[in-house]
Amino acid sequence: MKIVAVNKKAYHDFQVLEKYEAGLVLTGEEVRAVREGRVNLKGSFAKIMNNELWLLNGYIKSKEADRTRKLLVHKRELKRLLGKLQERGLSLVPLKMYFKNNVAKIELGLCRGLKLYDKRERIKKRDAERQIRSSKQEILNNI
């Protein structure tokens, strides 16, 4: 599995509840661009329109860089996602794009947006853990 693009901003801004894998409908030029890593998932999202799943605002460098792209999922997954998205505050956010068995795939996360205080709390916790690790390492080096 070759990872092409990761949406780091999504992990910062959202709490990922569930993950789904979907195929991408791409043109030949877009497949070449994806293989070369000319992809940006920042600010993109997935939406169900006319009983089909679509990727919006995903950037793949080609003639039509910002066009909406169809995502391929099983019908039962689509129905399940439709039910989940009815809940307030949930959205589908692309987390990473990769090649699996020479087929372009995208990992979608069913996400809930984080509040500012949640982000600050997460940062404080991460800094405290980092400080504990460094102090442990310092103690081990002094022995």
C-alpha positions as CSV (number, residue, x, y, z in Angstrom):
1,M,0.0,0.0,0.0
2,K,1.6,3.2,-1.2
3,I,0.3,6.3,0.7
4,V,0.1,9.3,-1.7
5,A,-1.5,12.1,0.5
6,V,-2.4,12.5,4.1
7,N,-4.8,15.2,5.4
8,K,-3.1,16.2,8.7
9,K,-5.4,19.1,9.2
10,A,-8.4,16.7,9.4
11,Y,-6.8,15.0,12.4
12,H,-6.3,18.4,14.1
13,D,-9.8,19.8,13.4
14,F,-11.9,16.7,13.8
15,Q,-12.5,13.7,16.0
16,V,-12.6,10.6,13.8
17,L,-15.4,8.3,14.8
18,E,-15.3,5.7,12.0
19,K,-13.2,5.1,8.9
20,Y,-14.3,3.9,5.5
21,E,-12.4,3.0,2.3
22,A,-13.7,4.1,-1.1
23,G,-12.5,3.9,-4.6
24,L,-12.0,6.9,-6.8
25,V,-13.2,7.5,-10.4
26,L,-10.2,9.2,-12.1
27,T,-9.1,10.0,-15.6
28,G,-5.8,8.9,-17.0
29,E,-4.2,12.2,-16.4
30,E,-5.4,12.3,-12.8
31,V,-4.1,8.8,-12.1
32,R,-0.6,10.0,-13.3
33,A,-0.8,13.1,-11.1
34,V,-1.9,10.9,-8.0
35,R,1.0,8.5,-8.6
36,E,3.4,11.5,-8.6
37,G,1.9,12.8,-5.4
38,R,0.4,16.0,-6.8
39,V,-2.6,15.8,-4.5
40,N,-4.0,18.0,-1.7
41,L,-6.8,16.9,0.5
42,K,-6.8,19.9,2.8
43,G,-10.2,21.5,3.0
44,S,-11.9,18.7,1.0
45,F,-15.0,16.7,2.1
46,A,-17.3,14.0,0.8
47,K,-21.0,14.5,0.3
48,I,-23.9,12.3,-0.8
49,M,-25.8,13.7,-3.7
50,N,-28.4,11.7,-5.7
51,N,-27.6,8.5,-3.9
52,E,-24.0,8.7,-4.9
53,L,-20.9,9.7,-2.9
54,W,-18.8,12.6,-4.2
55,L,-15.5,14.2,-3.3
56,L,-15.6,18.0,-3.3
57,N,-12.7,20.5,-3.1
58,G,-10.1,17.7,-3.5
59,Y,-7.2,19.0,-5.5
60,I,-5.5,16.7,-8.0
61,K,-3.2,18.6,-10.4
62,S,-4.7,18.2,-13.9
63,K,-6.7,20.2,-16.4
64,E,-9.8,20.2,-14.1
65,A,-8.0,20.2,-10.8
66,D,-10.9,21.2,-8.6
67,R,-13.7,19.1,-10.2
68,T,-16.0,16.9,-8.1
69,R,-15.0,13.2,-8.2
70,K,-17.2,10.2,-7.7
71,L,-16.3,7.9,-4.9
72,L,-17.2,4.2,-5.1
73,V,-18.6,2.4,-2.1
74,H,-21.0,-0.5,-1.6
75,K,-24.7,0.3,-1.5
76,R,-25.1,-0.9,2.1
77,E,-22.2,1.3,3.2
78,L,-23.7,4.3,1.4
79,K,-27.1,3.7,3.2
80,R,-25.3,3.4,6.5
81,L,-23.4,6.6,5.8
82,L,-26.5,8.4,4.8
83,G,-28.1,7.4,8.1
84,K,-25.0,8.5,10.1
85,L,-24.8,11.9,8.3
86,Q,-28.3,12.7,9.3
87,E,-27.0,13.2,12.9
88,R,-26.1,16.7,13.7
89,G,-22.5,17.7,13.5
90,L,-21.1,14.7,11.6
91,S,-19.3,15.0,8.3
92,L,-17.2,12.9,5.9
93,V,-13.6,14.0,5.6
94,P,-10.9,12.4,3.5
95,L,-8.0,11.3,5.7
96,K,-5.6,9.8,3.2
97,M,-5.3,8.8,-0.4
98,Y,-3.3,5.7,-1.4
99,F,-2.8,2.9,-3.9
100,K,-4.0,-0.6,-3.0
101,N,-3.3,-3.3,-5.5
102,N,-2.7,-0.6,-8.2
103,V,-6.1,1.0,-7.6
104,A,-6.5,4.5,-6.2
105,K,-8.4,4.5,-2.8
106,I,-9.3,7.1,-0.4
107,E,-9.9,6.7,3.4
108,L,-12.8,8.6,4.6
109,G,-13.4,9.5,8.2
110,L,-16.9,10.0,9.8
111,C,-15.9,13.0,11.9
112,R,-17.2,15.4,14.5
113,G,-15.7,18.8,14.6
114,L,-13.6,19.7,17.7
115,K,-14.1,22.9,19.7
116,L,-11.2,25.2,20.3
117,Y,-11.0,24.1,24.0
118,D,-10.8,20.5,22.9
119,K,-7.8,21.3,20.6
120,R,-6.1,23.2,23.4
121,E,-6.6,20.3,25.8
122,R,-5.2,17.9,23.3
123,I,-2.1,20.1,22.8
124,K,-1.5,20.4,26.6
125,K,-1.8,16.7,27.0
126,R,0.7,16.0,24.1
127,D,3.2,18.6,25.6
128,A,3.0,17.0,29.0
129,E,3.6,13.6,27.6
130,R,6.6,14.9,25.6
131,Q,8.0,16.6,28.7
132,I,7.7,13.4,30.8
133,R,9.4,11.3,28.1
134,S,12.3,13.8,27.8
135,S,12.8,13.9,31.6
136,K,12.8,10.1,31.7
137,Q,15.4,10.1,28.9
138,E,17.5,12.7,30.8
139,I,17.4,10.6,34.0
140,L,18.5,7.5,32.1
141,N,21.4,9.4,30.5
142,N,22.6,10.6,33.8
143,I,22.8,7.1,35.3
